[in-house]
Amino acid sequence: MLFKTMQKSIFTYLLLISFFVTTAQEVHKRTLKLMGSRFDITVIANTQDEATNYIDLAVAEMTRIEKLISSWDKKSQTSLINQNAGIQAVKVDTELFQLIERSIYISKLTNGAFDISYASMDRIWKFDGSMTKIPSAEAIQQSVAKVGYKNIILNKTDQTVFLKQKGMKIGFGAIGKGYAADKAKKLLQSHNVQAGIINASGDLNTWGTEINGKNFKIAIKNPLNKNKVFTMIPIKEQAIVTSGNYEKQVKFNGKRYTHIIDPRTGYPSSGIVSVSVLASSAELADALATSIFVIGKDVGIDMINQLQNIECIIVDDTGKIHYSSNIKIE
């Protein structure tokens, strides 16, 4: 009788082992090109088939968003808004209307340092090695003549968007990938995916924890020394966006000019080579990171310190690292 009991116990134990082995979660990752950039989608799932299904859902969602916000697709609602600039208002989906509404809010918060109407800017600065001199002051001033978020007119009742000036355009290059990462995260959470990371070319959103229960840790590198990680940031249910301007640049009279341009003045930003922003969403972090390049290190950190649950790390062009007040690093 004892032997039979022992046999039964051992059999039950082996069944439990089998159950945990077959249902043990694993990390699954896919790298692909979306929205013209590299995307890395990581999910924690029980099987490869399950992970494939989840990642396919995320890709489909981000592809849908690209079609909605793309200014390259002539049939997109964003293109229709641009085509009707100075002519008439365009009725849009609630999703796009709210994205534009949030963008204008960030413009107000940053005094225009962030502005989706930057797409109206004339591309007079070249960062491909072809520039031999700085554009004239008149050309620079004229290049931003049609830029200005205050000329984006929203009608909430009719859900329409109107650009007041002919030739005016909007674009989501500064927040589109972050927004896509946020939407993919929300979709996967709605399908009970317990943990994952959406990395949209540096616009990164996370949820859950690693398999061992520990928070994800994100490495931050100094762009002036790419082989060295200067800090690790533990994050949970957060987004972090790192933007750099050290690859696209020109130098005249000993001064470095970068490809992130102040939409208010038409002059390129300077003094900063990298900005990392932690926030509740990649969309918000993306917009703020871009803004900090424009407004500068001191004003940028002061702004972040006044915002709740948002932190930043700035690397200036001398390689010095600056932190906002309440950031947690390891």
ChimeraX attribute file (.defattr): number of C-alpha atoms within 10 A of each C-alpha:
attribute: neighborCount
match mode: 1-to-1
recipient: residues
	/A:1	6
	/A:2	7
	/A:3	8
	/A:4	9
	/A:5	10
	/A:6	11
	/A:7	12
	/A:8	12
	/A:9	12
	/A:10	12
	/A:11	12
	/A:12	12
	/A:13	12
	/A:14	12
	/A:15	12
	/A:16	12
	/A:17	12
	/A:18	12
	/A:19	11
	/A:20	11
	/A:21	11
	/A:22	11
	/A:23	12
	/A:24	13
	/A:25	15
	/A:26	15
	/A:27	16
	/A:28	18
	/A:29	17
	/A:30	13
	/A:31	11
	/A:32	12
	/A:33	12
	/A:34	16
	/A:35	18
	/A:36	10
	/A:37	11
	/A:38	13
	/A:39	22
	/A:40	18
	/A:41	23
	/A:42	20
	/A:43	27
	/A:44	24
	/A:45	22
	/A:46	16
	/A:47	15
	/A:48	15
	/A:49	10
	/A:50	15
	/A:51	21
	/A:52	16
	/A:53	10
	/A:54	22
	/A:55	22
	/A:56	14
	/A:57	16
	/A:58	22
	/A:59	19
	/A:60	12
	/A:61	18
	/A:62	23
	/A:63	14
	/A:64	12
	/A:65	20
	/A:66	22
	/A:67	17
	/A:68	19
	/A:69	21
	/A:70	19
	/A:71	22
	/A:72	12
	/A:73	14
	/A:74	13
	/A:75	12
	/A:76	16
	/A:77	20
	/A:78	24
	/A:79	20
	/A:80	18
	/A:81	24
	/A:82	25
	/A:83	18
	/A:84	20
	/A:85	22
	/A:86	15
	/A:87	14
	/A:88	14
	/A:89	20
	/A:90	21
	/A:91	18
	/A:92	19
	/A:93	11
	/A:94	12
	/A:95	12
	/A:96	18
	/A:97	18
	/A:98	15
	/A:99	17
	/A:100	20
	/A:101	17
	/A:102	14
	/A:103	22
	/A:104	21
	/A:105	16
	/A:106	20
	/A:107	21
	/A:108	15
	/A:109	14
	/A:110	20
	/A:111	13
	/A:112	22
	/A:113	24
	/A:114	30
	/A:115	29
	/A:116	26
	/A:117	25
	/A:118	26
	/A:119	20
	/A:120	21
	/A:121	22
	/A:122	16
	/A:123	11
	/A:124	15
	/A:125	22
	/A:126	16
	/A:127	15
	/A:128	9
	/A:129	9
	/A:130	9
	/A:131	14
	/A:132	10
	/A:133	11
	/A:134	17
	/A:135	14
	/A:136	10
	/A:137	12
	/A:138	8
	/A:139	13
	/A:140	19
	/A:141	14
	/A:142	16
	/A:143	20
	/A:144	22
	/A:145	17
	/A:146	22
	/A:147	28
	/A:148	24
	/A:149	22
	/A:150	14
	/A:151	14
	/A:152	21
	/A:153	14
	/A:154	20
	/A:155	13
	/A:156	12
	/A:157	6
	/A:158	11
	/A:159	16
	/A:160	18
	/A:161	26
	/A:162	21
	/A:163	28
	/A:164	19
	/A:165	17
	/A:166	14
	/A:167	15
	/A:168	25
	/A:169	25
	/A:170	25
	/A:171	21
	/A:172	23
	/A:173	17
	/A:174	19
	/A:175	22
	/A:176	24
	/A:177	28
	/A:178	30
	/A:179	25
	/A:180	26
	/A:181	29
	/A:182	24
	/A:183	21
	/A:184	25
	/A:185	24
	/A:186	14
	/A:187	15
	/A:188	20
	/A:189	15
	/A:190	10
	/A:191	10
	/A:192	10
	/A:193	19
	/A:194	16
	/A:195	22
	/A:196	25
	/A:197	23
	/A:198	28
	/A:199	24
	/A:200	27
	/A:201	20
	/A:202	21
	/A:203	28
	/A:204	28
	/A:205	32
	/A:206	26
	/A:207	23
	/A:208	21
	/A:209	19
	/A:210	18
	/A:211	16
	/A:212	6
	/A:213	8
	/A:214	12
	/A:215	17
	/A:216	22
	/A:217	16
	/A:218	15
	/A:219	13
	/A:220	16
	/A:221	17
	/A:222	20
	/A:223	19
	/A:224	16
	/A:225	10
	/A:226	10
	/A:227	9
	/A:228	12
	/A:229	13
	/A:230	14
	/A:231	14
	/A:232	15
	/A:233	16
	/A:234	15
	/A:235	21
	/A:236	17
	/A:237	18
	/A:238	20
	/A:239	28
	/A:240	29
	/A:241	28
	/A:242	22
	/A:243	19
	/A:244	21
	/A:245	18
	/A:246	17
	/A:247	11
	/A:248	14
	/A:249	19
	/A:250	23
	/A:251	14
	/A:252	11
	/A:253	7
	/A:254	7
	/A:255	10
	/A:256	15
	/A:257	22
	/A:258	25
	/A:259	19
	/A:260	19
	/A:261	22
	/A:262	21
	/A:263	26
	/A:264	18
	/A:265	16
	/A:266	24
	/A:267	22
	/A:268	18
	/A:269	21
	/A:270	22
	/A:271	17
	/A:272	22
	/A:273	22
	/A:274	25
	/A:275	26
	/A:276	24
	/A:277	26
	/A:278	27
	/A:279	22
	/A:280	17
	/A:281	24
	/A:282	32
	/A:283	28
	/A:284	23
	/A:285	30
	/A:286	30
	/A:287	26
	/A:288	31
	/A:289	27
	/A:290	26
	/A:291	26
	/A:292	27
	/A:293	29
	/A:294	26
	/A:295	20
	/A:296	16
	/A:297	21
	/A:298	11
	/A:299	13
	/A:300	21
	/A:301	20
	/A:302	12
	/A:303	18
	/A:304	21
	/A:305	18
	/A:306	12
	/A:307	10
	/A:308	9
	/A:309	13
	/A:310	24
	/A:311	23
	/A:312	26
	/A:313	20
	/A:314	28
	/A:315	22
	/A:316	21
	/A:317	16
	/A:318	10
	/A:319	15
	/A:320	11
	/A:321	14
	/A:322	15
	/A:323	18
	/A:324	19
	/A:325	14
	/A:326	13
	/A:327	14
	/A:328	12
	/A:329	13
	/A:330	9
